[in-house]
Amino acid sequence: MMITIVVAVGMNNEIGGGGDLLWVLPKDMTHFKNITWGHHVLVGRKTYESIPPKFRPLAGRPNIVVSRDATLKYEGCKNVTSLEDGIKFAKDNGEEELMIIGGGEIYRTLLPVTERIFLTRVHHTFPEADTHFPAIDPAKWETISTEFIHADEKHKYDFEFIELKRIAV
Ligand SMILES: NC(=O)c1ccc[n+]([C@@H]2O[C@H](COP(=O)([O-])OP(=O)(O)OC[C@H]3O[C@@H](n4cnc5c(N)ncnc54)[C@H](OP(=O)(O)O)[C@@H]3O)[C@@H](O)[C@H]2O)c1
């Protein structure tokens, strides 16, 4: 089973602030939905709680929520207390590509075992950010594709869809 990260970052690898995202980019939300649809998604408790209740669990995808608190039970989700259990659950369920959808703590821990990254690069800096994605070592990742999207009335910033694949060693 492949492990894939899906993330949107600012120019300084910012991913969030005050428990929420730093931008509203509808085309990126659609991109996220298309990429993750039908796959198991693994999400940290803080990010899961940041999803508006009417949108969670995320539809069309088995949601695996990780928390160290074994008493936390989110309805309609697989609740796990370790990343290993979350990964095993997806694997045992026949998943071929597990989607890691954040947030910062989960990305940091699982980047070393990730083979593919769907990265949205938002062409702006966000000094108010308090959560960041780890630095991506260019020696370890090759760019498979890029697609640039210009800002418009619904998208305040330019952004870019980038697919990265870990270089085999
Ligand atoms: N830009 C993006 O693409 C993107 C995507 C996702 C999230 N975000 C942003 O990222 C921020 C949240 O990130 P975060 O780092 O604060 O939190 P997070 O990674 O979403 O969740 C952290 C929580 O997950 C649980 N957890 C983490 N590692 C664990 C482990 N090894 N075993 C068991 N449980 C574990 C713990 O829950 P308990 O405390 O319950 O034990 C921990 O407090 C928000 O601002 C959000 O909007 C951005």
The ligand as a MOL file (V3000), in Angstrom:
LIG
                    3D

  0  0  0     0  0            999 V3000
M  V30 BEGIN CTAB
M  V30 COUNTS 48 52 0 0 0
M  V30 BEGIN ATOM
M  V30 1 N -2.9010 23.2900 4.4850 0
M  V30 2 C -3.2600 22.0180 4.5730 0
M  V30 3 O -3.2290 21.2790 3.5890 0
M  V30 4 C -3.7190 21.4760 5.8980 0
M  V30 5 C -4.1880 20.1670 5.9900 0
M  V30 6 C -4.5840 19.6730 7.2360 0
M  V30 7 C -4.5240 20.5010 8.3480 0
M  V30 8 N -4.0690 21.7580 8.2160 0 CHG=1
M  V30 9 C -3.9640 22.6450 9.3970 0
M  V30 10 O -3.0750 22.0460 10.3320 0
M  V30 11 C -3.4480 22.5030 11.6470 0
M  V30 12 C -3.6000 21.2890 12.5490 0
M  V30 13 O -2.3750 20.5950 12.6340 0
M  V30 14 P -1.7740 20.1320 14.0570 0
M  V30 15 O -0.3740 19.7110 13.8500 0
M  V30 16 O -2.0630 21.2090 15.0500 0 CHG=-1
M  V30 17 O -2.7240 18.9040 14.4750 0
M  V30 18 P -3.0860 17.5170 13.7320 0
M  V30 19 O -1.8460 16.9170 13.1700 0
M  V30 20 O -4.2600 17.7070 12.8530 0
M  V30 21 O -3.6040 16.6620 14.9840 0
M  V30 22 C -2.7410 16.4250 16.0550 0
M  V30 23 C -3.4260 15.4460 16.9800 0
M  V30 24 O -3.4670 14.1480 16.3690 0
M  V30 25 C -3.2520 13.1490 17.3570 0
M  V30 26 N -1.9750 12.4970 17.0710 0
M  V30 27 C -0.8850 12.9980 16.4460 0
M  V30 28 N 0.0940 12.0750 16.3520 0
M  V30 29 C -0.3890 10.9660 16.9520 0
M  V30 30 C 0.1520 9.6690 17.1710 0
M  V30 31 N 1.4020 9.3450 16.7600 0
M  V30 32 N -0.6120 8.7640 17.8160 0
M  V30 33 C -1.8630 9.0650 18.2370 0
M  V30 34 N -2.4390 10.2920 18.0380 0
M  V30 35 C -1.7100 11.2230 17.4030 0
M  V30 36 C -3.2320 13.8710 18.6980 0
M  V30 37 O -4.5910 13.9640 19.0910 0
M  V30 38 P -5.0240 14.0800 20.6470 0
M  V30 39 O -4.5620 15.4260 21.1010 0
M  V30 40 O -6.5170 13.9330 20.6330 0
M  V30 41 O -4.3270 12.9390 21.3690 0
M  V30 42 C -2.7070 15.2330 18.2970 0
M  V30 43 O -3.0090 16.2610 19.2360 0
M  V30 44 C -4.7300 23.2990 11.4810 0
M  V30 45 O -4.4180 24.6850 11.4210 0
M  V30 46 C -5.2550 22.8160 10.1440 0
M  V30 47 O -6.1070 23.7510 9.5100 0
M  V30 48 C -3.6770 22.2700 7.0270 0
M  V30 END ATOM
M  V30 BEGIN BOND
M  V30 1 1 1 2
M  V30 2 2 2 3
M  V30 3 1 2 4
M  V30 4 1 4 5
M  V30 5 2 4 48
M  V30 6 2 5 6
M  V30 7 1 6 7
M  V30 8 2 7 8
M  V30 9 1 8 9
M  V30 10 1 8 48
M  V30 11 1 9 10
M  V30 12 1 9 46
M  V30 13 1 10 11
M  V30 14 1 11 12
M  V30 15 1 11 44
M  V30 16 1 12 13
M  V30 17 1 13 14
M  V30 18 2 14 15
M  V30 19 1 14 16
M  V30 20 1 14 17
M  V30 21 1 17 18
M  V30 22 2 18 19
M  V30 23 1 18 20
M  V30 24 1 18 21
M  V30 25 1 21 22
M  V30 26 1 22 23
M  V30 27 1 23 24
M  V30 28 1 23 42
M  V30 29 1 24 25
M  V30 30 1 25 26
M  V30 31 1 25 36
M  V30 32 1 26 27
M  V30 33 1 26 35
M  V30 34 2 27 28
M  V30 35 1 28 29
M  V30 36 1 29 30
M  V30 37 2 29 35
M  V30 38 1 30 31
M  V30 39 2 30 32
M  V30 40 1 32 33
M  V30 41 2 33 34
M  V30 42 1 34 35
M  V30 43 1 36 37
M  V30 44 1 36 42
M  V30 45 1 37 38
M  V30 46 2 38 39
M  V30 47 1 38 40
M  V30 48 1 38 41
M  V30 49 1 42 43
M  V30 50 1 44 45
M  V30 51 1 44 46
M  V30 52 1 46 47
M  V30 END BOND
M  V30 END CTAB
M  END
